[in-house]
Amino acid sequence: MRNNELMPYFAELLEQRNTLIHQNRILNRLNRTIEINRQALYQLDANIDQLLAKDWQMTMRYHRLYDHLKSNWVELNDELEASHP
């Protein structure tokens, strides 16, 4: 085959190469976007864990306070009943 007979094949290969380069650039951008989103999700997950821990702390604090107030109320009630037979 002569060079001028091979030219259409080379032109097609060049076009395919350029298309692959373009598609590779798009995939690289998508991979970067996916990685950014993954990191954001990890951060959100960490924030949720912190909020759940804080919620648990506040719940336990509420229960301690409630138990304390309840026992004080019972003591006060008992004292009032004892002083007013």
Biopython code that builds the backbone (N, CA, C, O; Angstrom):
import numpy as np
from Bio.PDB.StructureBuilder import StructureBuilder

atoms = [
    (1, "MET", "N", (0.847, -1.196, 0.000)),
    (1, "MET", "CA", (0.000, 0.000, 0.000)),
    (1, "MET", "C", (0.874, 1.233, 0.000)),
    (1, "MET", "O", (1.927, 1.289, 0.634)),
    (2, "ARG", "N", (0.408, 2.192, -0.716)),
    (2, "ARG", "CA", (1.166, 3.440, -0.781)),
    (2, "ARG", "C", (0.701, 4.392, 0.319)),
    (2, "ARG", "O", (-0.353, 4.215, 0.930)),
    (3, "ASN", "N", (1.517, 5.386, 0.538)),
    (3, "ASN", "CA", (1.206, 6.364, 1.583)),
    (3, "ASN", "C", (-0.148, 7.017, 1.396)),
    (3, "ASN", "O", (-0.892, 7.187, 2.362)),
    (4, "ASN", "N", (-0.482, 7.390, 0.152)),
    (4, "ASN", "CA", (-1.750, 8.084, -0.062)),
    (4, "ASN", "C", (-2.940, 7.141, 0.160)),
    (4, "ASN", "O", (-4.047, 7.608, 0.427)),
    (5, "GLU", "N", (-2.732, 5.835, 0.054)),
    (5, "GLU", "CA", (-3.793, 4.878, 0.358)),
    (5, "GLU", "C", (-3.977, 4.706, 1.865)),
    (5, "GLU", "O", (-5.067, 4.370, 2.328)),
    (6, "LEU", "N", (-2.914, 4.936, 2.623)),
    (6, "LEU", "CA", (-2.978, 4.795, 4.085)),
    (6, "LEU", "C", (-3.505, 6.056, 4.777)),
    (6, "LEU", "O", (-3.922, 5.998, 5.934)),
    (7, "MET", "N", (-3.489, 7.165, 4.092)),
    (7, "MET", "CA", (-3.891, 8.440, 4.701)),
    (7, "MET", "C", (-5.281, 8.395, 5.322)),
    (7, "MET", "O", (-5.439, 8.893, 6.437)),
    (8, "PRO", "N", (-6.313, 7.823, 4.667)),
    (8, "PRO", "CA", (-7.637, 7.795, 5.319)),
    (8, "PRO", "C", (-7.615, 7.021, 6.645)),
    (8, "PRO", "O", (-8.302, 7.406, 7.592)),
    (9, "TYR", "N", (-6.842, 5.947, 6.719)),
    (9, "TYR", "CA", (-6.748, 5.170, 7.965)),
    (9, "TYR", "C", (-6.062, 5.980, 9.065)),
    (9, "TYR", "O", (-6.499, 5.972, 10.216)),
    (10, "PHE", "N", (-4.990, 6.676, 8.704)),
    (10, "PHE", "CA", (-4.298, 7.519, 9.678)),
    (10, "PHE", "C", (-5.203, 8.649, 10.149)),
    (10, "PHE", "O", (-5.210, 8.981, 11.334)),
    (11, "ALA", "N", (-5.958, 9.236, 9.248)),
    (11, "ALA", "CA", (-6.876, 10.311, 9.615)),
    (11, "ALA", "C", (-7.928, 9.787, 10.587)),
    (11, "ALA", "O", (-8.262, 10.464, 11.559)),
    (12, "GLU", "N", (-8.452, 8.595, 10.337)),
    (12, "GLU", "CA", (-9.457, 8.016, 11.234)),
    (12, "GLU", "C", (-8.857, 7.691, 12.596)),
    (12, "GLU", "O", (-9.476, 7.929, 13.633)),
    (13, "LEU", "N", (-7.641, 7.143, 12.581)),
    (13, "LEU", "CA", (-6.969, 6.850, 13.850)),
    (13, "LEU", "C", (-6.702, 8.124, 14.647)),
    (13, "LEU", "O", (-6.851, 8.136, 15.869)),
    (14, "LEU", "N", (-6.314, 9.178, 13.967)),
    (14, "LEU", "CA", (-6.076, 10.460, 14.627)),
    (14, "LEU", "C", (-7.363, 11.000, 15.243)),
    (14, "LEU", "O", (-7.354, 11.516, 16.361)),
    (15, "GLU", "N", (-8.455, 10.881, 14.517)),
    (15, "GLU", "CA", (-9.752, 11.344, 15.031)),
    (15, "GLU", "C", (-10.158, 10.529, 16.258)),
    (15, "GLU", "O", (-10.640, 11.086, 17.244)),
    (16, "GLN", "N", (-9.966, 9.220, 16.197)),
    (16, "GLN", "CA", (-10.283, 8.363, 17.341)),
    (16, "GLN", "C", (-9.412, 8.703, 18.541)),
    (16, "GLN", "O", (-9.874, 8.715, 19.682)),
    (17, "ARG", "N", (-8.144, 8.977, 18.262)),
    (17, "ARG", "CA", (-7.222, 9.362, 19.338)),
    (17, "ARG", "C", (-7.682, 10.644, 20.006)),
    (17, "ARG", "O", (-7.697, 10.729, 21.234)),
    (18, "ASN", "N", (-8.062, 11.652, 19.212)),
    (18, "ASN", "CA", (-8.528, 12.924, 19.767)),
    (18, "ASN", "C", (-9.812, 12.743, 20.565)),
    (18, "ASN", "O", (-10.001, 13.378, 21.603)),
    (19, "THR", "N", (-10.694, 11.871, 20.075)),
    (19, "THR", "CA", (-11.933, 11.597, 20.813)),
    (19, "THR", "C", (-11.618, 10.949, 22.158)),
    (19, "THR", "O", (-12.215, 11.310, 23.172)),
    (20, "LEU", "N", (-10.691, 9.999, 22.176)),
    (20, "LEU", "CA", (-10.313, 9.340, 23.420)),
    (20, "LEU", "C", (-9.666, 10.319, 24.402)),
    (20, "LEU", "O", (-9.914, 10.251, 25.606)),
    (21, "ILE", "N", (-8.854, 11.208, 23.896)),
    (21, "ILE", "CA", (-8.222, 12.225, 24.757)),
    (21, "ILE", "C", (-9.302, 13.098, 25.388)),
    (21, "ILE", "O", (-9.261, 13.386, 26.585)),
    (22, "HIS", "N", (-10.264, 13.515, 24.575)),
    (22, "HIS", "CA", (-11.359, 14.354, 25.078)),
    (22, "HIS", "C", (-12.173, 13.597, 26.137)),
    (22, "HIS", "O", (-12.489, 14.150, 27.190)),
    (23, "GLN", "N", (-12.509, 12.335, 25.856)),
    (23, "GLN", "CA", (-13.267, 11.533, 26.814)),
    (23, "GLN", "C", (-12.482, 11.310, 28.099)),
    (23, "GLN", "O", (-13.060, 11.294, 29.186)),
    (24, "ASN", "N", (-11.178, 11.140, 27.982)),
    (24, "ASN", "CA", (-10.333, 10.967, 29.161)),
    (24, "ASN", "C", (-10.336, 12.221, 30.031)),
    (24, "ASN", "O", (-10.374, 12.127, 31.258)),
    (25, "ARG", "N", (-10.296, 13.384, 29.404)),
    (25, "ARG", "CA", (-10.359, 14.643, 30.167)),
    (25, "ARG", "C", (-11.682, 14.759, 30.916)),
    (25, "ARG", "O", (-11.717, 15.177, 32.073)),
    (26, "ILE", "N", (-12.774, 14.384, 30.239)),
    (26, "ILE", "CA", (-14.091, 14.424, 30.884)),
    (26, "ILE", "C", (-14.113, 13.468, 32.081)),
    (26, "ILE", "O", (-14.594, 13.827, 33.155)),
    (27, "LEU", "N", (-13.593, 12.253, 31.894)),
    (27, "LEU", "CA", (-13.555, 11.283, 32.996)),
    (27, "LEU", "C", (-12.693, 11.779, 34.155)),
    (27, "LEU", "O", (-13.041, 11.567, 35.317)),
    (28, "ASN", "N", (-11.590, 12.428, 33.855)),
    (28, "ASN", "CA", (-10.747, 12.983, 34.921)),
    (28, "ASN", "C", (-11.493, 14.050, 35.713)),
    (28, "ASN", "O", (-11.409, 14.089, 36.940)),
    (29, "ARG", "N", (-12.225, 14.919, 35.008)),
    (29, "ARG", "CA", (-13.027, 15.943, 35.707)),
    (29, "ARG", "C", (-14.096, 15.290, 36.573)),
    (29, "ARG", "O", (-14.322, 15.705, 37.710)),
    (30, "LEU", "N", (-14.754, 14.265, 36.031)),
    (30, "LEU", "CA", (-15.780, 13.560, 36.806)),
    (30, "LEU", "C", (-15.170, 12.896, 38.040)),
    (30, "LEU", "O", (-15.761, 12.926, 39.119)),
    (31, "ASN", "N", (-14.002, 12.303, 37.885)),
    (31, "ASN", "CA", (-13.332, 11.677, 39.034)),
    (31, "ASN", "C", (-12.988, 12.700, 40.104)),
    (31, "ASN", "O", (-13.136, 12.425, 41.295)),
    (32, "ARG", "N", (-12.531, 13.875, 39.693)),
    (32, "ARG", "CA", (-12.235, 14.927, 40.668)),
    (32, "ARG", "C", (-13.508, 15.363, 41.388)),
    (32, "ARG", "O", (-13.502, 15.566, 42.602)),
    (33, "THR", "N", (-14.602, 15.505, 40.634)),
    (33, "THR", "CA", (-15.877, 15.892, 41.241)),
    (33, "THR", "C", (-16.356, 14.830, 42.216)),
    (33, "THR", "O", (-16.830, 15.151, 43.306)),
    (34, "ILE", "N", (-16.234, 13.571, 41.832)),
    (34, "ILE", "CA", (-16.632, 12.472, 42.724)),
    (34, "ILE", "C", (-15.801, 12.501, 44.003)),
    (34, "ILE", "O", (-16.335, 12.306, 45.095)),
    (35, "GLU", "N", (-14.505, 12.743, 43.874)),
    (35, "GLU", "CA", (-13.639, 12.774, 45.054)),
    (35, "GLU", "C", (-14.001, 13.945, 45.967)),
    (35, "GLU", "O", (-14.016, 13.793, 47.188)),
    (36, "ILE", "N", (-14.289, 15.100, 45.391)),
    (36, "ILE", "CA", (-14.710, 16.260, 46.191)),
    (36, "ILE", "C", (-16.000, 15.927, 46.936)),
    (36, "ILE", "O", (-16.124, 16.216, 48.126)),
    (37, "ASN", "N", (-16.965, 15.317, 46.233)),
    (37, "ASN", "CA", (-18.228, 14.951, 46.871)),
    (37, "ASN", "C", (-18.027, 13.905, 47.959)),
    (37, "ASN", "O", (-18.680, 13.950, 49.002)),
    (38, "ARG", "N", (-17.121, 12.963, 47.712)),
    (38, "ARG", "CA", (-16.832, 11.933, 48.723)),
    (38, "ARG", "C", (-16.276, 12.578, 49.985)),
    (38, "ARG", "O", (-16.689, 12.237, 51.093)),
    (39, "GLN", "N", (-15.339, 13.509, 49.820)),
    (39, "GLN", "CA", (-14.771, 14.199, 50.977)),
    (39, "GLN", "C", (-15.839, 14.987, 51.728)),
    (39, "GLN", "O", (-15.854, 15.012, 52.959)),
    (40, "ALA", "N", (-16.738, 15.633, 50.975)),
    (40, "ALA", "CA", (-17.830, 16.377, 51.611)),
    (40, "ALA", "C", (-18.734, 15.435, 52.407)),
    (40, "ALA", "O", (-19.177, 15.776, 53.504)),
    (41, "LEU", "N", (-19.004, 14.258, 51.859)),
    (41, "LEU", "CA", (-19.825, 13.281, 52.582)),
    (41, "LEU", "C", (-19.136, 12.805, 53.855)),
    (41, "LEU", "O", (-19.786, 12.637, 54.887)),
    (42, "TYR", "N", (-17.818, 12.588, 53.787)),
    (42, "TYR", "CA", (-17.084, 12.194, 54.996)),
    (42, "TYR", "C", (-17.201, 13.276, 56.062)),
    (42, "TYR", "O", (-17.385, 12.981, 57.243)),
    (43, "GLN", "N", (-17.093, 14.536, 55.633)),
    (43, "GLN", "CA", (-17.194, 15.644, 56.592)),
    (43, "GLN", "C", (-18.603, 15.702, 57.187)),
    (43, "GLN", "O", (-18.765, 15.887, 58.394)),
    (44, "LEU", "N", (-19.625, 15.542, 56.332)),
    (44, "LEU", "CA", (-21.001, 15.535, 56.834)),
    (44, "LEU", "C", (-21.217, 14.390, 57.813)),
    (44, "LEU", "O", (-21.887, 14.556, 58.832)),
    (45, "ASP", "N", (-20.655, 13.239, 57.509)),
    (45, "ASP", "CA", (-20.785, 12.080, 58.390)),
    (45, "ASP", "C", (-20.151, 12.377, 59.749)),
    (45, "ASP", "O", (-20.709, 12.033, 60.791)),
    (46, "ALA", "N", (-18.994, 13.010, 59.727)),
    (46, "ALA", "CA", (-18.326, 13.384, 60.979)),
    (46, "ALA", "C", (-19.172, 14.392, 61.749)),
    (46, "ALA", "O", (-19.280, 14.305, 62.972)),
    (47, "ASN", "N", (-19.774, 15.352, 61.036)),
    (47, "ASN", "CA", (-20.625, 16.345, 61.692)),
    (47, "ASN", "C", (-21.846, 15.682, 62.317)),
    (47, "ASN", "O", (-22.248, 16.035, 63.426)),
    (48, "ILE", "N", (-22.436, 14.722, 61.607)),
    (48, "ILE", "CA", (-23.595, 14.009, 62.144)),
    (48, "ILE", "C", (-23.205, 13.242, 63.401)),
    (48, "ILE", "O", (-23.945, 13.237, 64.385)),
    (49, "ASP", "N", (-22.040, 12.592, 63.367)),
    (49, "ASP", "CA", (-21.572, 11.871, 64.558)),
    (49, "ASP", "C", (-21.422, 12.820, 65.745)),
    (49, "ASP", "O", (-21.796, 12.482, 66.868)),
    (50, "GLN", "N", (-20.874, 14.010, 65.490)),
    (50, "GLN", "CA", (-20.723, 14.998, 66.570)),
    (50, "GLN", "C", (-22.084, 15.431, 67.105)),
    (50, "GLN", "O", (-22.269, 15.552, 68.316)),
    (51, "LEU", "N", (-23.041, 15.666, 66.201)),
    (51, "LEU", "CA", (-24.374, 16.077, 66.637)),
    (51, "LEU", "C", (-25.063, 14.974, 67.441)),
    (51, "LEU", "O", (-25.727, 15.254, 68.439)),
    (52, "LEU", "N", (-24.909, 13.734, 67.012)),
    (52, "LEU", "CA", (-25.514, 12.629, 67.755)),
    (52, "LEU", "C", (-24.892, 12.499, 69.150)),
    (52, "LEU", "O", (-25.593, 12.244, 70.129)),
    (53, "ALA", "N", (-23.576, 12.678, 69.230)),
    (53, "ALA", "CA", (-22.905, 12.616, 70.530)),
    (53, "ALA", "C", (-23.397, 13.744, 71.433)),
    (53, "ALA", "O", (-23.637, 13.531, 72.621)),
    (54, "LYS", "N", (-23.544, 14.934, 70.875)),
    (54, "LYS", "CA", (-24.040, 16.077, 71.655)),
    (54, "LYS", "C", (-25.476, 15.838, 72.094)),
    (54, "LYS", "O", (-25.843, 16.145, 73.229)),
    (55, "ASP", "N", (-26.294, 15.285, 71.189)),
    (55, "ASP", "CA", (-27.684, 14.976, 71.534)),
    (55, "ASP", "C", (-27.741, 13.970, 72.678)),
    (55, "ASP", "O", (-28.551, 14.109, 73.594)),
    (56, "TRP", "N", (-26.878, 12.957, 72.623)),
    (56, "TRP", "CA", (-26.837, 11.956, 73.685)),
    (56, "TRP", "C", (-26.430, 12.592, 75.007)),
    (56, "TRP", "O", (-27.000, 12.291, 76.055)),
    (57, "GLN", "N", (-25.434, 13.478, 74.947)),
    (57, "GLN", "CA", (-24.990, 14.197, 76.155)),
    (57, "GLN", "C", (-26.139, 14.989, 76.763)),
    (57, "GLN", "O", (-26.365, 14.944, 77.972)),
    (58, "MET", "N", (-26.859, 15.713, 75.917)),
    (58, "MET", "CA", (-27.962, 16.540, 76.405)),
    (58, "MET", "C", (-29.091, 15.671, 76.963)),
    (58, "MET", "O", (-29.721, 16.036, 77.955)),
    (59, "THR", "N", (-29.345, 14.537, 76.337)),
    (59, "THR", "CA", (-30.379, 13.626, 76.833)),
    (59, "THR", "C", (-30.003, 13.103, 78.217)),
    (59, "THR", "O", (-30.836, 13.066, 79.122)),
    (60, "MET", "N", (-28.751, 12.702, 78.373)),
    (60, "MET", "CA", (-28.311, 12.200, 79.678)),
    (60, "MET", "C", (-28.361, 13.309, 80.724)),
    (60, "MET", "O", (-28.737, 13.059, 81.869)),
    (61, "ARG", "N", (-27.991, 14.516, 80.350)),
    (61, "ARG", "CA", (-28.047, 15.650, 81.274)),
    (61, "ARG", "C", (-29.490, 15.917, 81.695)),
    (61, "ARG", "O", (-29.767, 16.183, 82.864)),
    (62, "TYR", "N", (-30.404, 15.841, 80.729)),
    (62, "TYR", "CA", (-31.829, 16.042, 81.026)),
    (62, "TYR", "C", (-32.316, 14.974, 82.012)),
    (62, "TYR", "O", (-33.014, 15.291, 82.975)),
    (63, "HIS", "N", (-31.947, 13.712, 81.771)),
    (63, "HIS", "CA", (-32.404, 12.647, 82.661)),
    (63, "HIS", "C", (-31.839, 12.811, 84.074)),
    (63, "HIS", "O", (-32.545, 12.575, 85.054)),
    (64, "ARG", "N", (-30.577, 13.210, 84.181)),
    (64, "ARG", "CA", (-29.996, 13.450, 85.512)),
    (64, "ARG", "C", (-30.730, 14.587, 86.217)),
    (64, "ARG", "O", (-31.064, 14.484, 87.397)),
    (65, "LEU", "N", (-30.976, 15.668, 85.485)),
    (65, "LEU", "CA", (-31.680, 16.809, 86.071)),
    (65, "LEU", "C", (-33.102, 16.414, 86.474)),
    (65, "LEU", "O", (-33.583, 16.789, 87.544)),
    (66, "TYR", "N", (-33.768, 15.652, 85.601)),
    (66, "TYR", "CA", (-35.128, 15.220, 85.898)),
    (66, "TYR", "C", (-35.146, 14.348, 87.160)),
    (66, "TYR", "O", (-35.997, 14.537, 88.030)),
    (67, "ASP", "N", (-34.218, 13.400, 87.264)),
    (67, "ASP", "CA", (-34.147, 12.538, 88.444)),
    (67, "ASP", "C", (-33.874, 13.344, 89.702)),
    (67, "ASP", "O", (-34.461, 13.085, 90.752)),
    (68, "HIS", "N", (-32.981, 14.324, 89.593)),
    (68, "HIS", "CA", (-32.660, 15.186, 90.728)),
    (68, "HIS", "C", (-33.890, 15.989, 91.161)),
    (68, "HIS", "O", (-34.212, 16.044, 92.348)),
    (69, "LEU", "N", (-34.567, 16.603, 90.207)),
    (69, "LEU", "CA", (-35.760, 17.392, 90.545)),
    (69, "LEU", "C", (-36.867, 16.508, 91.121)),
    (69, "LEU", "O", (-37.571, 16.908, 92.048)),
    (70, "LYS", "N", (-37.012, 15.322, 90.573)),
    (70, "LYS", "CA", (-38.039, 14.395, 91.051)),
    (70, "LYS", "C", (-37.776, 13.996, 92.505)),
    (70, "LYS", "O", (-38.692, 13.970, 93.327)),
    (71, "SER", "N", (-36.503, 13.682, 92.813)),
    (71, "SER", "CA", (-36.190, 13.292, 94.190)),
    (71, "SER", "C", (-36.378, 14.484, 95.141)),
    (71, "SER", "O", (-36.867, 14.309, 96.257)),
    (72, "ASN", "N", (-35.995, 15.693, 94.708)),
    (72, "ASN", "CA", (-36.222, 16.881, 95.541)),
    (72, "ASN", "C", (-37.713, 17.108, 95.766)),
    (72, "ASN", "O", (-38.136, 17.458, 96.868)),
    (73, "TRP", "N", (-38.501, 16.908, 94.721)),
    (73, "TRP", "CA", (-39.946, 17.102, 94.835)),
    (73, "TRP", "C", (-40.541, 16.091, 95.811)),
    (73, "TRP", "O", (-41.407, 16.439, 96.614)),
    (74, "VAL", "N", (-40.085, 14.853, 95.746)),
    (74, "VAL", "CA", (-40.578, 13.811, 96.660)),
    (74, "VAL", "C", (-40.211, 14.164, 98.097)),
    (74, "VAL", "O", (-41.037, 14.044, 99.001)),
    (75, "GLU", "N", (-38.956, 14.606, 98.306)),
    (75, "GLU", "CA", (-38.534, 15.007, 99.650)),
    (75, "GLU", "C", (-39.363, 16.171, 100.164)),
    (75, "GLU", "O", (-39.813, 16.155, 101.310)),
    (76, "LEU", "N", (-39.566, 17.174, 99.333)),
    (76, "LEU", "CA", (-40.351, 18.341, 99.736)),
    (76, "LEU", "C", (-41.787, 17.932, 100.045)),
    (76, "LEU", "O", (-42.376, 18.396, 101.021)),
    (77, "ASN", "N", (-42.334, 17.076, 99.222)),
    (77, "ASN", "CA", (-43.699, 16.602, 99.426)),
    (77, "ASN", "C", (-43.812, 15.846, 100.754)),
    (77, "ASN", "O", (-44.772, 16.022, 101.504)),
    (78, "ASP", "N", (-42.805, 14.995, 101.029)),
    (78, "ASP", "CA", (-42.801, 14.245, 102.279)),
    (78, "ASP", "C", (-42.715, 15.181, 103.481)),
    (78, "ASP", "O", (-43.399, 14.979, 104.484)),
    (79, "GLU", "N", (-41.865, 16.211, 103.372)),
    (79, "GLU", "CA", (-41.734, 17.181, 104.472)),
    (79, "GLU", "C", (-43.037, 17.929, 104.682)),
    (79, "GLU", "O", (-43.452, 18.131, 105.824)),
    (80, "LEU", "N", (-43.691, 18.343, 103.608)),
    (80, "LEU", "CA", (-44.953, 19.062, 103.746)),
    (80, "LEU", "C", (-46.026, 18.180, 104.370)),
    (80, "LEU", "O", (-46.793, 18.647, 105.211)),
    (81, "GLU", "N", (-46.089, 16.941, 103.984)),
    (81, "GLU", "CA", (-47.075, 16.014, 104.546)),
    (81, "GLU", "C", (-46.777, 15.770, 106.022)),
    (81, "GLU", "O", (-47.706, 15.661, 106.823)),
    (82, "ALA", "N", (-45.499, 15.681, 106.398)),
    (82, "ALA", "CA", (-45.130, 15.432, 107.788)),
    (82, "ALA", "C", (-45.425, 16.640, 108.660)),
    (82, "ALA", "O", (-45.756, 16.478, 109.835)),
    (83, "SER", "N", (-45.315, 17.830, 108.127)),
    (83, "SER", "CA", (-45.546, 19.040, 108.938)),
    (83, "SER", "C", (-47.032, 19.404, 109.012)),
    (83, "SER", "O", (-47.422, 20.202, 109.864)),
    (84, "HIS", "N", (-47.851, 18.845, 108.152)),
    (84, "HIS", "CA", (-49.304, 19.108, 108.154)),
    (84, "HIS", "C", (-50.060, 17.772, 108.197)),
    (84, "HIS", "O", (-50.570, 17.293, 107.184)),
    (85, "PRO", "N", (-50.115, 17.187, 109.399)),
    (85, "PRO", "CA", (-50.778, 15.877, 109.463)),
    (85, "PRO", "C", (-52.285, 15.937, 109.210)),
    (85, "PRO", "O", (-52.957, 14.906, 109.236)),
]
sb = StructureBuilder()
sb.init_structure("model")
sb.init_model(0)
sb.init_chain("A")
sb.init_seg("    ")
for serial, (resi, resn, name, xyz) in enumerate(atoms, 1):
    if name == "N":
        sb.init_residue(resn, " ", resi, " ")
    sb.init_atom(name, np.array(xyz, "f"), 0.0, 1.0, " ", f" {name:<3s}", serial, name[0])
structure = sb.get_structure()
